[in-house]
């Protein structure tokens, strides 16, 4: 193993020498809140320098800066603080341990590129020579930059950045309040990140009762992974009990721009249901004059509460919804949002400034109907078009609010069909479709109305509709599906013109079982009816990873009547699985292992997943990288251990490649 390490080290030294000016990241410009960041590239300027030129409003190009590698740790610290001060971001000097770690990461001869962990820390990139902050840029001007790599006797052709102007609009995230726990010493809150946008860090903002505006909370936000989601967790050890607080997340991107603050997390530290239950004489009675149920109650001591909440349910053990909130001194409430005759159940909760009481005992209430309804709708008429029946009638009384439609086969028992028709129109109509039947059938219709007291009238005079019954349509058979060379599915079935039953055409239906297991409803593949002389269909709207199931029905000459569906025929198109990475290499480093690989070409890659295993143990995921990444540094390693690395690739269709063979390395 020692020999293996020496070979890798030698190869790394040669590689570092030959590509010391290699550039894999194109220069770019990012707008900050007070200036513009210029990303020169990822190559550390050890034996060259970056020369930066600037163009204002498409004008003349002028050289504005030359960036080189720092010569000492103190120079990194000084450049970092100066850049943070100029950019107007929080000044955060490096502690001695991290300063030494960064120095050790960039100074070895084998290291030629900026460490990946610094890519989103633009101030540190500027301090280590791969970025520059333009503090002289004017917010009213549009800029473009050129970056040229210069060394003695050699100049790499310069590259232009994108056009940029600052400040930009606040970026958007989707960060939502997730929970609050006052049981600890101080308060513990969490937000869940649904979409982080361009956020790389954040601040916790706090406001409290009778205070306008928000202040930054001196609490370090923790990013926690749990159940496949990312949470922002924080502790507020300065909060006071029984004071309402609101918290928000202020997202910040790599350039220091602030996004739109998250929705508020509202909280205060008080126990629930801590008011003594003191509601008594809680009663209901029907108020027919005002058409409602009158609630009345008494409270022993209204001084300890600031509101009374009333809840209602349709059943004793059902779900109770808040009906109203009344003043502490109120002792009655009229519920008019109800129907007569129906039974309702009520309960009360007392609400203090911070505490609440348990719910009171539940009491029932019923509104008795007050207005009689003696007369049915008048002038009921019927109009029939094949199996389509239209009923028409006129409003009979001024307090009518709804109508009920009844139907019966022949002179059988009338039964309600459909929901009540709620309308105040004078002329009313209703359309019905007669049920399918094999024989001739007479149907009877009647209508009743309901007044504002919810009293229902007698049924109207009857009217009649006639159904001639169904003529049996043939059922298609011998349905087959096959894939053509043109990436289409050909569906064929037997020619039903050879059968004795007449018909007017076909309707072909398709159901799709997608790669994620969802099954769609069977829907027609065409809007128009397929001619009776055609017994095939070519389906071009297909994709891989899905199963397509077809059935066909014959259609009557009226274009509406459908026969029974045929047996189903299906065809599965296998999913395209992406290729995995290739040419995996591992390199030992000081307290780390560097990995490199080649991504597959033309695979619509979305992400790269890396798994690591200790010798004799199962592999565990350690990183998910963007599609463009082809290097990764594993710093969570220890000397004397053997590590094995496995890769998978996920594409934009959500498919994952097979795992690569494990590549191992032993660290002495």
Secondary structure by P-SEA (a helix, b strand, c coil): caaaaaaaaaaaaaaaaaccccccccccccccccbbbbbccccccccbbbbbbbbccccbbbbcccccccccaaaaaaaaaaaaaaaccbbbbbcaaaaaaaaaacccccccccccccccaaaaaaaaccccccccccccccbbbbbbbbccccccbbbbbccccccccbbbbbccccccccccccbbbbbbbccccccccbbbbbbcccccbbbbbcbbbbbbbcccccccccccccccccbbbbbbbbbbcccccccccccccccccccccccccccccccccccccccbbbbbbcccccccccbbbbbbbccccccccccccccccccccccccccccbbbbbbbbbbcccbbbcccbbbbbbbcccccccccccbbbbbbcccbbbbbbbbccccccbbbbbbbccccbbbbccccccccccccbbbbbcccccccbbbbbbbbbbcccccccccccccccccccccbbbbbcbbbbbbccccbbbbbbccccccccccccbbbbbbbbccccccccccccccccccccccbbbbccccccbbbbbbbbbbccccccccccccccbbbbbcbbbbbbcbbbbbbcccbbbbbbbccccccccbbbbbbbcccbbbbbcccccccccccccccccccbbbbbbbbbbcccccccccccccccccc
